[in-house]
């Protein structure tokens, strides 16, 4: 067994010394943020402000219509209608369109809507049109309500947000507010995605390492010194250590980043004078962060971390041994694809199923996906922020441990035969033969 | 040193017999040749000794002890298909393989230094294997095999891929190791090296042993009583008599020297007498078959049966 440690050490050092590891680990978070910023910048840069000339013959809209996002209205008198219409095609650079609202006759809003015209000299996009239509319909709605005899203030009162206070009588917990729910979903998806990506990326590394040893023929010398099982496990554990190291570095970077940003942010908010309102969609930032941290603390962090680590490790070992077996069965990377595709399917099923899990954390799909060993590594991790009964966690872990041991056993059999075999057309039939005779 | 008794290995549930009832005795501190055509079963046997595969029946003993895991550190193995990690440095690899064979780092370092001096490879410790030429890589391969001072060295086609200079170098090292007490099993189908190196051989064909013994004895066994003679100052008349009496073949005349071969299995002194009547005997050799000839004869006759 000491040999496993020697092999693990070699595998770990080889991968960690690679330039690609260092670059990926340190740069990836920066790249991710940079990429996100780039996308945001692109979207922002893409925002165009549209300018429309408006002729409001009804007189209702000019005072009351809220200007939609990215739109500028220039109200002009009725007399200019003819001129504006004629010059519209040439004015491509200055004006994007002409909105002509007819007179309102006998409070007939239907007719008003039918006769309103929006002339455009370019393709203005679906969103803008919808926004203008929405703004107009809002005005009409208020006018109709006014006709029923209500004041502005009374009208505002009608449209208040309704939030239900839910209380779980079985669980004795307060049910989630929208924000808390958002936090939980975010954490759930985040952890699940990380698990999924790590299993695939590092599983593939194990496979490549196996292939490398097969292709440069070093494997026969090694297995004259150690058992194939020791070689396979050493490899899997070595790559596991690489994954954990990378993970640890990223967590440290995130925590440091969070502390740094938090300090920076509190400095900024401390410097602002009390009266100034921060114009951010009327959200109370302090309140938001408080609620986020409350819901984070509410969640049983101990269980979440425990589940994450256990399921991640078990799922990783399960799939890595599968990858090791695949790598040993073929001679080059192209041949691996037929097997890897099938192997990944359960994991993907778990991942996509998990998206539905958010809305129904205690439903049948959530239950089965987080219990069945093939999908449980991702599904249980996705489910845990919403709280899972202890017995289910225990059952799932039990099943996953058994399956992992089984997979390691099968993979070892395939590995033992495969690493010395070259030129064999690897099919499932072949693999089954190897398992039986190994 | 190594004793194999009735070793059998069958693959694919009986469809392929790799080794059948194979028994050999390898004396200590000798070079033992394991000969045979491709697919005969040599590599199977070697893998059994290395505990890479297990025999289905039969036993192998090393120094009287039944084959078991602690023998691994006593055996050095250079497989036929060989290679090393391309992106690891020479030093790291040597230490790694040494560690796998149970060597302490200090011992590995001193042994490595010893071999680097012997094979004249300095300055390579920190070089990646991909930076070395093929010949250099082969030397490193050899060092990795012998680093842990194994009592039993198993070399499968050791000279394949070696240029003549390096092949010679390895040959010298093998002989030196033998002097120092190492037992060496050499598996090959290149017969020239067998005659130069091996003390004893076993010949395998189609999963069975067809002969074994000391090289000298084996060759003797296969001799066909062929003699090569060169005569000078030849008496033509008597030569004609000789031709008829002994059925001479391959008769050549080079500047007055007559050479020929003949088949004879009775008292050589009588033959010599007759030869002297025909001329002066310049040379008289019994043609002992080379291992190459032995190999071909043994295999083809077995296949013919």
Contacts between the chains, C-beta under 8 A, distances in Angstrom:
chain1	res1	chain2	res2	distance
A	3	B	100	6.1
A	6	B	96	7.3
A	6	B	99	5.0
A	6	B	100	6.0
A	7	B	100	7.8
A	10	B	96	5.5
A	14	B	85	7.9
A	14	B	87	7.5
A	14	B	88	6.9
A	212	B	85	7.7
A	213	B	85	7.8
A	216	B	83	4.0
A	216	B	84	6.9
A	216	B	85	6.8
A	216	B	86	5.8
A	217	B	79	7.6
A	217	B	81	4.8
A	217	B	82	5.4
A	217	B	83	3.5
A	218	B	82	7.8
A	218	B	83	5.1
A	218	B	84	5.4
A	218	B	85	5.8
A	220	B	52	7.4
A	220	B	77	7.9
A	220	B	79	4.3
A	220	B	81	6.6
A	220	B	82	7.2
A	221	B	77	6.7
A	221	B	78	7.7
A	221	B	79	6.4
A	221	B	82	6.8
A	221	B	84	7.9
A	221	B	97	6.9
A	221	B	144	7.0
A	221	B	145	7.9
A	222	B	97	7.9
A	222	B	100	6.8
A	223	B	52	5.5
A	224	B	50	4.3
A	224	B	51	7.7
A	224	B	52	6.1
A	224	B	72	7.2
A	224	B	75	7.2
A	224	B	77	4.3
A	224	B	79	7.6
A	225	B	72	6.0
A	225	B	97	7.2
A	225	B	100	4.0
A	225	B	101	5.4
A	226	B	100	5.8
A	420	B	52	7.5
A	433	B	12	7.5
A	437	B	11	7.5
A	437	B	12	6.9
A	437	B	13	6.7
